[in-house]
Amino acid sequence: MIKIILSGCMGKMGRVIMNLVEQNPNFTIVAGCDKMAPAAEDFPFPVYSELTKCTEEADVVVDFSRPDALPKILRFAQQKNMPIVLASTGYNANDISSIEYASENIPIMCSSNYSLGINLLKQLSTTATTILSSNFDIEIEERHHNAKVDAPSGTAMMLADAVNKAAGGDLEYVYDRHENRNPRGKRELGLHALRGGSITGEHSVIFAGPDEVVELRHVAYSRNIFALGALRATEFICSLPCGLYDMSSLLTQQQIITGAYSSESDAIISISNIKSPATINNIFKAIKDADIMLDIISQPIPVNNVYTLSISVSKPLADKAYKIILGVSNGATVEVLDDIAKVTVEGSGMAHHAGVSGDVFAALSNAQVPVLLITTSETKITCCIPKEYTQTALNVLKELLH
Ligand SMILES: NC(=O)c1ccc[n+]([C@@H]2O[C@H](COP(=O)([O-])OP(=O)(O)OC[C@H]3O[C@@H](n4cnc5c(N)ncnc54)[C@H](O)[C@@H]3O)[C@@H](O)[C@H]2O)c1
């Protein structure tokens, strides 16, 4: 169970967090902090006006208060060696610097919007911008209740910054066109704020192209989405080393391994006892001249100047490749293994997460699956294995999916 000190516990978000924690056995709030502490009544935990007065044992500080609470939170958490989830909005450049500085000593999660949906919208908008921005106009529209004072919302600005970064960083933010009598500029990024009624929050990123429009939209129905996301972030930060993290780290974490599949279309050609690098050059040249595509290439460090090379090619071409290699291999031993399968795991989060190959190899080895050949990229690990182990390998690799 994660023990939380809740800063800003008497505010609207503090109370939402309290309600959700009451229903969630993974968390407990051991103490609260709020500048209105003297007025605290009927809280199921002690509430202090200063964090330093809090002596309860805790695992993490979660803050939904105001930016001016930041210096004391950073000092307290560093003294106690405790992670922090920062959710207050409106930090200035100095605040951000001090957060970055403190994150060298403790794990810090900081986001101006903890909704999982909004963070997914940000990720999808980034992808869409990369694909569409060269000939689509991009506009962002947000809608909020009539009591909101800032416009555009911090979330709309966060989306705009993500879109701008993905577009190359040279978009011009346009907030108001009412006095503008020119056609829209190609590098404009329009931001539009509507205010009315009790709308909790709506954000759309609109990609308007020639004869088609793509619109990505998020609708918030209650404040619960921020609290739910902040609690997910709390669990996440408690498992991480020192550093500064945001919600994209959490989304990426969920995508470490997103797929596991197999194919039986390849064969391995193993060439051992190669006496010189010149022979390896000749092998690759002959394969190229024959227009044969290779998939996996593996060459371990030579032992006593003797080289070994393994390659995978599609099965229908294996016999042709074998004969060509044999012709230029200068006495090396050439073998074809065609009773094999390739199993692959992939996921965009692998690029930022250590230990994935360790998990993959441990899973295969625990299931006693022999691995004949391996290739890895930032987002993929492929292993060639004997064909009869395909189903066993897939079963254990699918267990690694998040
Ligand atoms: N990151 C997100 O997803 C997200 C979502 C919603 C709100 N917020 C932000 O969270 C913060 C709180 O929102 P809210 O709607 O609950 O506001 P609120 O005004 O209802 O509550 C803020 C609480 O913090 C207390 N407080 C203010 N300054 C303090 C200080 N220096 N030390 C200790 N306590 C202090 C207040 O007394 C109050 O009880 C705001 O900054 C808001 O913008 C963030």
PDBQT file of the ligand as one rigid body, heavy atoms in Angstrom, charges set to zero:
ROOT
HETATM    1  N1  LIG A 501      -2.264  18.616 -13.252  1.00  0.00    +0.000 N 
HETATM    2  C1  LIG A 501      -3.562  18.374 -13.359  1.00  0.00    +0.000 C 
HETATM    3  O1  LIG A 501      -4.021  17.411 -14.003  1.00  0.00    +0.000 OA
HETATM    4  C2  LIG A 501      -4.511  19.314 -12.649  1.00  0.00    +0.000 A 
HETATM    5  C3  LIG A 501      -5.884  19.092 -12.702  1.00  0.00    +0.000 A 
HETATM    6  C4  LIG A 501      -6.729  19.954 -11.986  1.00  0.00    +0.000 A 
HETATM    7  C5  LIG A 501      -6.174  20.991 -11.252  1.00  0.00    +0.000 A 
HETATM    8  N2  LIG A 501      -4.813  21.178 -11.266  1.00  0.00    +0.000 N 
HETATM    9  C6  LIG A 501      -4.174  22.215 -10.467  1.00  0.00    +0.000 C 
HETATM   10  O2  LIG A 501      -4.137  21.762  -9.119  1.00  0.00    +0.000 OA
HETATM   11  C7  LIG A 501      -4.155  22.893  -8.241  1.00  0.00    +0.000 C 
HETATM   12  C8  LIG A 501      -5.303  22.756  -7.258  1.00  0.00    +0.000 C 
HETATM   13  O3  LIG A 501      -6.523  22.781  -7.957  1.00  0.00    +0.000 OA
HETATM   14  P1  LIG A 501      -7.900  22.886  -7.165  1.00  0.00    +0.000 P 
HETATM   15  O4  LIG A 501      -8.953  23.009  -8.189  1.00  0.00    +0.000 OA
HETATM   16  O5  LIG A 501      -7.997  21.828  -6.149  1.00  0.00    +0.000 OA
HETATM   17  O6  LIG A 501      -7.706  24.302  -6.431  1.00  0.00    +0.000 OA
HETATM   18  P2  LIG A 501      -8.313  24.772  -5.082  1.00  0.00    +0.000 P 
HETATM   19  O7  LIG A 501      -8.108  26.244  -5.005  1.00  0.00    +0.000 OA
HETATM   20  O8  LIG A 501      -9.688  24.253  -4.908  1.00  0.00    +0.000 OA
HETATM   21  O9  LIG A 501      -7.398  24.058  -3.972  1.00  0.00    +0.000 OA
HETATM   22  C9  LIG A 501      -6.091  24.428  -3.684  1.00  0.00    +0.000 C 
HETATM   23  C10 LIG A 501      -5.805  24.079  -2.230  1.00  0.00    +0.000 C 
HETATM   24  O10 LIG A 501      -4.432  24.306  -1.980  1.00  0.00    +0.000 OA
HETATM   25  C11 LIG A 501      -4.286  25.074  -0.796  1.00  0.00    +0.000 C 
HETATM   26  N3  LIG A 501      -3.067  25.877  -0.938  1.00  0.00    +0.000 N 
HETATM   27  C12 LIG A 501      -2.873  26.953  -1.728  1.00  0.00    +0.000 A 
HETATM   28  N4  LIG A 501      -1.609  27.400  -1.588  1.00  0.00    +0.000 NA
HETATM   29  C13 LIG A 501      -1.007  26.588  -0.711  1.00  0.00    +0.000 A 
HETATM   30  C14 LIG A 501       0.306  26.537  -0.153  1.00  0.00    +0.000 A 
HETATM   31  N5  LIG A 501       1.227  27.418  -0.507  1.00  0.00    +0.000 N 
HETATM   32  N6  LIG A 501       0.570  25.548   0.726  1.00  0.00    +0.000 NA
HETATM   33  C15 LIG A 501      -0.368  24.634   1.086  1.00  0.00    +0.000 A 
HETATM   34  N7  LIG A 501      -1.628  24.660   0.600  1.00  0.00    +0.000 NA
HETATM   35  C16 LIG A 501      -1.941  25.608  -0.290  1.00  0.00    +0.000 A 
HETATM   36  C17 LIG A 501      -5.543  25.916  -0.708  1.00  0.00    +0.000 C 
HETATM   37  O11 LIG A 501      -5.794  26.319   0.636  1.00  0.00    +0.000 OA
HETATM   38  C18 LIG A 501      -6.584  24.968  -1.250  1.00  0.00    +0.000 C 
HETATM   39  O12 LIG A 501      -7.163  24.196  -0.221  1.00  0.00    +0.000 OA
HETATM   40  C19 LIG A 501      -4.262  24.112  -9.169  1.00  0.00    +0.000 C 
HETATM   41  O13 LIG A 501      -2.966  24.599  -9.420  1.00  0.00    +0.000 OA
HETATM   42  C20 LIG A 501      -4.874  23.539 -10.435  1.00  0.00    +0.000 C 
HETATM   43  O14 LIG A 501      -4.584  24.310 -11.581  1.00  0.00    +0.000 OA
HETATM   44  C21 LIG A 501      -3.999  20.355 -11.933  1.00  0.00    +0.000 A 
ENDROOT
TORSDOF 0
